[in-house]
Each structure stands twice: as C-alpha cells, then as structure tokens.
Amino acid sequence: MGWWPFGKKSKTTRVPVNDPLLKDNRTMISDLRDACELNFDNPEEARRQIRRMQVEWTEASREGLLTDINRSGLEARAFRLLTCSDKEWMKWLDNLEFWKPGWKPEGTDED
C-alpha cells in the first residue's frame, strides 16, 4: 500500500539560456531590460553592457541566428538607451510598451 499516484512533484527550475541559437526575441529583450534595471542607478555601466550586447547581436545576425527584424528592434531600443540623458533613462525603463516585442519608435515612416 505504498503506491500513491498523487505524490509530490519535483521542483523544476528554469535554467538561463546562454546559447544564442536557443534565444528568441523575448529573451534578448529581457536580457537587455535586466542589464538596464540592475544598473538603474548607474546608467553608464548599463550603457557599457548594452554596447557589449550590440556586438553579440551583430555576431548572431551575421551567423543567421538573429533575424534582421529582431535585430533592428533591439538596436532601436539600444539607440534610445544609449543616447538619452540620465533623466530620461528612468522614463525609458518604466515604459512598459518599450519592452514589449513589436515596439517601434514613434514617428518612423517606412514609406
């Protein structure tokens, strides 16, 4: 009488994905956001990490692991974060729309 089908399930933890082949756009946006939010009080350190990420995106794009559309979205976010003032920095971090996949800069015309 020791068998019971409703035993405790073992806990599963999500392992961070470090292989760019397995990373999707949401993961890359999340990585960018995490780097910024961890350094919310030190924008210069976050900007250094963003520049490093841009190199990774370029390599992933060159290898065909990142589509041009996804890369352009990441680069648009990076551009805003790299060129904004420290005062604007917090506004970008708090803007929930900015961090959603599919975000596009306002005022861009692709005609």
N, C-alpha and C positions, 0 to 999 in steps of 0.2 A: 504494500500500500504506500510505497514511497514515491510513486509517479504522480505528478501533478502538472497538467499542461499549461497552467497559468502562472508559471514561475516568474521570477524577476528577470527582466531583460537587462542584458549588459549595456552599460552606457557606451554610446559611440560619440566620439569627438571628431569634429571636422579638422582635418589637417590642412594648413595653409598650402595653397597651390603655388609652387615655385617654378614649375615648368611652363614656359610661355606657350607651348603648344596646347596646354590644357586651360590656359587662362582665357576667359571670354571678356567682352567689353565691360560688363558689370564689375568683374573682378579688378580690372585695371583702373576703372573709375574709383572703386572702393580703395584700392591701394593709394591712389593719388589723394583721395579725401583723408585717409588715415594719416598720411605723411603731413598733410596740412593741419589737421586737427591736433596731432600730437605736438606740433610746434606752433600752436595758435598764438603763443606769446613771443615767439621768435621767428618772424616771417623770413628772415634772411636764411636761417637754417632750412626752413621748408623750401625756399626757392632753390637752394643748393640741391636738395633731394629731387625737386621737380626737374632740374636740368639733367640730373643723372637718369631719371626716368625717361626723359626725352631721347636720350641715347639708346636706351633699351627699346623704346618704341620704334626708333629708326631701324635698329637691327632686326627686330621682329617683323617689321614691314618689308624689309629687304629680303628676308628669308621666306616671306609669304605666310607668316603666322598671324599677321595682323592686317586686316583689310584697310584700304585707303580711307574708307568712310569712317571706320572706328578710329583710325589714327588722326584724321582731321578733327574729330570731336574731342579727342584727348588734347591735341595741340591747341585747339581753341580755348579750352579750359586753362591749359598751362599758360598761354599767352596772357589771359586775363589776370591770372595769379602772379605772373612774373612782372607785369607792368603796372599793377595797381599800387596805390600808396598804402602805407601801413594802416591808415584809417579805413580805406576801402576793403582791406584784407578781410576784416571780420564780417563785412556785409556779404562778400562772396562765400565765406564759409557757412554763413547762416542761411543762404539762399538755397532752399531745398530743390527748386527747379533746376538749378545749376548742376546739381549732382545726379540728375536723372539721365538714363540713357536716352538719346534722341534730342537732348538740349541743343539748341542752335543759338548763336549770338544774335541779339536783336539788331535789326537794321541791315541785315545782309541781304542783298539781292543777287540771285544767281541767274538773272535773265541775260 
